[in-house]
Amino acid sequence: MDCKGIETVRRDNCTLVVDVINTCLQKLLINRYDNIMSYRAVLKIFVTFRDPDGAVSYTKQVISDLLQNNVDISQLVITKELTKSDYAAKQAHVELSKKIAKRDPGNAPKLGDRVPYVITAGTKNSKAFEKAEDPIYVLENNIPIDCKYYLENQLSKPLLRIFQPILGDNAESILLRGEHTRSRTMVTSKVGALAAFTQKKEVCLGCKSVLPKGYEKEAVCAYCKPKEAALYQQELCHNRMLEDRFASLFTECQRCQGSLFEEILCTSRDCPIFYIRKKVQMELEITKSKLTRFGDPVIIEETD
């Protein structure tokens, strides 16, 4: 669909907004009709193929996934160009570039670069520029995303703009309130003030209970010991699935780079595959560490 002047073509919105608005417009407006000659037949097919209920259901599911932290971080990245280092009002991408310059001067954005960032969860009444953070830093430190910000400041206004002519004054209560917004997932950050007072403990891979003292290096607790083989196979299958996905993403990046035999040197922060590949790589490391907790595999030699 060719659009102009709305959120689907503006670069200051995250990919999630673009995908949701495009899909909703497709369901609300686009119709398919082939070999139709009369206007009445066209109108009939148009009414038949329009799916406003499907658009509402799709929107509710996306909002539910967002609040439950099921949306990939690559869809939440916002990019803005760094045109100058000082603005009259503080901007999120400018403050983040200063933060990166203190943390890692070698990778600090320069004037003319597009700065990618996500809005993380912060203290109450904190400003958006204070919560902006580098997506890679968020992935590495498991920092929670501010889902409320994305719902209220990114998604709500574009959705109400296209659904209000259809749903009327009830559009806000139908889309932004209700049962699909009641379930939320909270993520524990590895950095922050409270992280210094917390102690990480290993849990059983079966029942997820904290392993008692003396069993910290074991994979499962005594209760789940009979199911250890099944749990090992489950983790092994998950590891193979992640390896296949990482291999396909790695190959796609190699093809984009133009060589299938060299290491990937791409650092394009505007590419969603860059963040997906990084996330899958981190998940692979976590899964492999879980597999090592089961111990070395035992090789049984058969004798004649």
C-alpha positions as CSV (number, residue, x, y, z in Angstrom):
1,M,0.0,0.0,0.0
2,D,1.4,3.4,-1.0
3,C,0.9,5.8,1.9
4,K,2.1,9.4,2.4
5,G,2.3,11.5,5.6
6,I,1.3,8.9,8.1
7,E,3.2,6.7,10.6
8,T,3.9,4.0,8.0
9,V,6.4,6.2,6.2
10,R,7.8,8.3,9.0
11,R,11.3,7.2,10.2
12,D,10.9,8.5,13.8
13,N,8.5,5.6,14.7
14,C,9.6,2.1,15.6
15,T,9.0,-0.8,13.3
16,L,6.2,-2.1,15.4
17,V,4.0,0.9,14.7
18,V,4.7,0.7,10.9
19,D,3.8,-3.1,10.8
20,V,0.7,-2.7,12.9
21,I,-0.7,0.3,11.0
22,N,0.1,-1.3,7.6
23,T,-1.6,-4.6,8.6
24,C,-4.7,-2.8,10.0
25,L,-5.0,-0.6,6.9
26,Q,-4.8,-3.8,4.7
27,K,-7.6,-5.4,6.7
28,L,-9.7,-2.3,6.7
29,L,-9.3,-1.0,3.2
30,I,-7.8,-3.4,0.8
31,N,-10.1,-5.6,-1.2
32,R,-9.5,-8.2,-3.9
33,Y,-11.6,-8.5,-6.9
34,D,-10.7,-10.0,-10.3
35,N,-12.7,-9.9,-13.5
36,I,-15.5,-7.8,-11.9
37,M,-17.3,-5.6,-14.4
38,S,-20.2,-4.0,-12.6
39,Y,-20.0,-1.4,-9.8
40,R,-22.5,-3.3,-7.7
41,A,-20.4,-6.5,-7.9
42,V,-17.3,-4.5,-6.9
43,L,-19.1,-2.9,-3.9
44,K,-20.4,-6.3,-2.9
45,I,-16.9,-7.9,-3.0
46,F,-15.4,-4.9,-1.2
47,V,-17.9,-5.3,1.7
48,T,-17.3,-9.0,1.8
49,F,-13.5,-8.7,2.0
50,R,-13.2,-5.9,4.5
51,D,-12.4,-7.3,7.9
52,P,-12.7,-4.7,10.7
53,D,-13.2,-7.4,13.3
54,G,-10.0,-9.0,12.2
55,A,-8.2,-5.7,12.5
56,V,-9.4,-5.2,16.0
57,S,-8.5,-8.7,17.0
58,Y,-5.0,-8.3,15.5
59,T,-4.5,-5.0,17.3
60,K,-5.5,-6.5,20.7
61,Q,-3.1,-9.4,20.2
62,V,-0.2,-7.1,19.4
63,I,-1.0,-4.9,22.5
64,S,-1.2,-8.1,24.6
65,D,2.2,-9.3,23.2
66,L,3.7,-5.9,23.9
67,L,2.6,-5.8,27.5
68,Q,3.8,-9.4,28.1
69,N,7.3,-8.7,26.7
70,N,6.8,-11.0,23.7
71,V,7.7,-8.4,21.0
72,D,11.2,-8.6,19.7
73,I,13.4,-5.7,20.6
74,S,14.2,-5.1,16.9
75,Q,10.6,-3.9,16.4
76,L,10.9,-1.4,19.3
77,V,14.1,0.4,18.1
78,I,13.7,4.1,17.3
79,T,16.3,5.9,15.2
80,K,16.9,9.7,14.9
81,E,19.7,11.6,13.2
82,L,22.2,13.4,15.4
83,T,22.3,16.8,13.6
84,K,23.7,18.8,16.5
85,S,25.1,18.2,20.0
86,D,22.9,20.7,21.8
87,Y,19.2,21.3,21.6
88,A,17.0,23.8,23.3
89,A,15.1,20.9,24.9
90,K,16.8,17.7,25.8
91,Q,16.3,14.9,23.2
92,A,16.5,11.2,23.8
93,H,19.1,10.4,21.0
94,V,21.3,13.3,22.1
95,E,21.4,12.3,25.7
96,L,22.1,8.7,24.8
97,S,25.0,9.7,22.5
98,K,26.5,11.6,25.5
99,K,25.9,8.5,27.7
100,I,27.6,6.2,25.1
101,A,30.6,8.7,24.8
102,K,31.2,8.3,28.6
103,R,30.7,4.5,28.6
104,D,32.5,3.6,25.3
105,P,34.2,6.6,23.6
106,G,35.3,4.5,20.6
107,N,31.8,3.7,19.6
108,A,30.1,7.0,20.4
109,P,27.8,8.4,17.6
110,K,29.1,11.3,15.6
111,L,27.3,14.2,14.0
112,G,25.3,13.0,11.0
113,D,24.9,9.4,12.4
114,R,21.5,8.0,13.1
115,V,21.3,7.0,16.8
116,P,19.2,3.9,17.6
117,Y,17.6,3.6,21.0
118,V,14.8,2.0,23.0
119,I,12.9,3.4,25.9
120,T,13.5,1.4,29.1
121,A,11.6,1.2,32.3
122,G,12.6,3.8,34.8
123,T,11.5,5.5,38.0
124,K,8.1,7.2,38.3
125,N,7.8,10.5,36.4
126,S,11.1,10.1,34.7
127,K,11.5,11.7,31.3
128,A,11.8,9.8,28.0
129,F,15.3,11.2,27.4
130,E,16.4,9.8,30.7
131,K,15.1,6.3,29.8
132,A,16.6,6.1,26.3
133,E,19.2,3.3,26.0
134,D,21.3,1.5,23.4
135,P,19.5,-1.7,22.2
136,I,22.6,-3.8,22.4
137,Y,23.3,-2.7,26.0
138,V,19.6,-3.5,26.8
139,L,20.0,-7.0,25.4
140,E,23.3,-7.7,27.2
141,N,22.0,-6.5,30.6
142,N,18.4,-7.7,30.3
143,I,17.0,-4.2,31.0
144,P,13.2,-4.1,31.0
145,I,11.5,-2.2,28.2
146,D,8.9,0.5,29.1
147,C,5.9,-1.1,27.4
148,K,3.6,1.6,28.7
149,Y,5.6,4.3,26.8
150,Y,5.3,2.4,23.5
151,L,1.6,1.8,24.0
152,E,0.7,5.4,25.0
153,N,3.3,7.4,22.9
154,Q,3.8,5.3,19.9
155,L,0.8,3.0,19.2
156,S,-2.3,4.7,20.7
157,K,-2.6,7.8,18.6
158,P,-2.1,6.2,15.2
159,L,-4.5,3.4,16.1
160,L,-7.2,5.7,17.3
161,R,-6.8,7.9,14.2
162,I,-7.7,5.0,11.9
163,F,-10.2,3.1,14.1
164,Q,-12.3,6.1,15.4
165,P,-14.3,6.4,12.2
166,I,-15.2,2.7,12.5
167,L,-15.6,2.2,16.2
168,G,-16.7,5.7,17.1
169,D,-16.1,7.1,20.6
170,N,-15.6,3.6,22.0
171,A,-12.4,3.0,20.1
172,E,-10.1,3.9,23.0
173,S,-12.0,1.6,25.5
174,I,-12.1,-1.3,23.0
175,L,-8.5,-1.1,21.8
176,L,-6.5,0.2,24.8
177,R,-8.5,-1.2,27.7
178,G,-9.9,-4.6,28.5
179,E,-8.9,-8.1,29.2
180,H,-6.0,-8.1,26.8
181,T,-4.2,-5.4,28.8
182,R,-4.5,-7.0,32.2
183,S,-1.7,-9.6,31.9
184,R,1.8,-8.0,32.1
185,T,5.3,-9.5,32.4
186,M,8.1,-7.8,34.4
187,V,11.8,-8.4,33.6
188,T,14.5,-8.2,36.2
189,S,17.5,-6.1,35.2
190,K,21.1,-7.1,35.7
191,V,22.2,-3.5,36.3
192,G,20.8,-0.8,38.5
193,A,20.8,0.2,42.2
194,L,19.0,-2.9,43.4
195,A,21.1,-5.3,41.3
196,A,24.0,-4.7,43.7
197,F,22.0,-6.2,46.6
198,T,20.8,-9.3,44.8
199,Q,22.4,-12.7,44.6
200,K,21.9,-15.0,41.7
201,K,21.1,-18.6,42.4
202,E,20.7,-21.6,40.1
203,V,17.2,-23.1,39.7
204,C,16.1,-26.5,38.7
205,L,15.5,-26.8,35.0
206,G,12.4,-28.9,35.6
207,C,10.3,-27.3,38.4
208,K,12.2,-24.0,38.5
209,S,12.7,-24.1,42.3
210,V,16.0,-22.8,43.8
211,L,18.5,-25.6,44.2
212,P,19.5,-26.3,47.8
213,K,23.0,-25.9,49.1
214,G,25.4,-28.4,47.7
215,Y,23.4,-28.9,44.5
216,E,24.1,-25.6,42.8
217,K,26.0,-27.2,40.0
218,E,23.3,-29.8,39.3
219,A,20.8,-29.4,36.5
220,V,17.7,-30.7,38.4
221,C,16.6,-31.1,41.9
222,A,16.0,-34.5,43.6
223,Y,12.3,-34.4,42.8
224,C,13.0,-33.9,39.0
225,K,15.9,-36.4,38.9
226,P,13.7,-39.2,37.2
227,K,12.9,-36.7,34.4
228,E,16.5,-35.6,33.8
229,A,16.8,-37.4,30.5
230,A,13.6,-35.9,29.1
231,L,14.7,-32.4,30.3
232,Y,18.1,-32.9,28.7
233,Q,16.4,-33.8,25.4
234,Q,14.2,-30.8,25.6
235,E,17.1,-28.4,26.2
236,L,19.0,-30.1,23.4
237,C,16.2,-29.7,20.9
238,H,15.9,-26.0,21.9
239,N,19.6,-25.6,21.4
240,R,19.4,-27.1,17.9
241,M,16.5,-24.9,17.0
242,L,18.5,-21.8,18.0
243,E,21.5,-23.0,16.1
244,D,19.4,-23.4,12.9
245,R,18.0,-20.0,13.3
246,F,21.3,-18.4,14.0
247,A,22.8,-20.1,10.9
248,S,20.0,-18.8,8.7
249,L,20.4,-15.3,10.0
250,F,24.2,-15.5,9.7
251,T,23.9,-16.7,6.1
252,E,21.5,-13.9,5.3
253,C,23.9,-11.3,6.7
254,Q,26.8,-12.9,4.7
255,R,24.7,-12.6,1.5
256,C,23.9,-9.0,2.3
257,Q,27.7,-8.4,2.8
258,G,28.5,-10.1,-0.5
259,S,30.7,-12.9,0.8
260,L,29.8,-16.4,2.2
261,F,33.3,-17.1,3.4
262,E,34.2,-14.1,5.5
263,E,33.3,-12.9,9.0
264,I,30.4,-10.5,9.2
265,L,31.6,-6.9,9.7
266,C,28.2,-5.3,9.6
267,T,27.2,-2.9,12.4
268,S,24.1,-1.5,10.8
269,R,21.9,-0.5,13.7
270,D,19.0,0.3,11.4
271,C,18.7,-3.3,10.3
272,P,16.3,-5.4,12.4
273,I,18.2,-8.6,11.6
274,F,21.3,-7.2,13.4
275,Y,19.4,-7.2,16.7
276,I,17.7,-10.5,16.1
277,R,21.0,-12.2,15.3
278,K,22.5,-10.7,18.5
279,K,19.6,-11.8,20.6
280,V,19.7,-15.4,19.2
281,Q,23.4,-15.5,19.8
282,M,22.9,-14.6,23.4
283,E,20.1,-17.1,23.8
284,L,22.5,-19.8,22.4
285,E,25.1,-19.0,25.0
286,I,22.5,-19.3,27.8
287,T,21.2,-22.7,26.4
288,K,24.7,-24.1,26.1
289,S,25.4,-23.1,29.7
290,K,22.3,-25.0,30.7
291,L,23.5,-28.1,28.8
292,T,26.9,-28.1,30.6
293,R,25.0,-28.4,33.9
294,F,23.9,-31.9,32.9
295,G,27.6,-32.9,32.8
296,D,29.6,-34.6,30.1
297,P,27.8,-37.2,28.0
298,V,28.5,-40.8,28.9
299,I,29.7,-43.0,26.1
300,I,28.7,-46.6,26.4
301,E,30.9,-49.0,24.4
302,E,29.3,-52.2,23.2
303,T,31.2,-55.4,23.5
304,D,30.7,-58.5,21.4
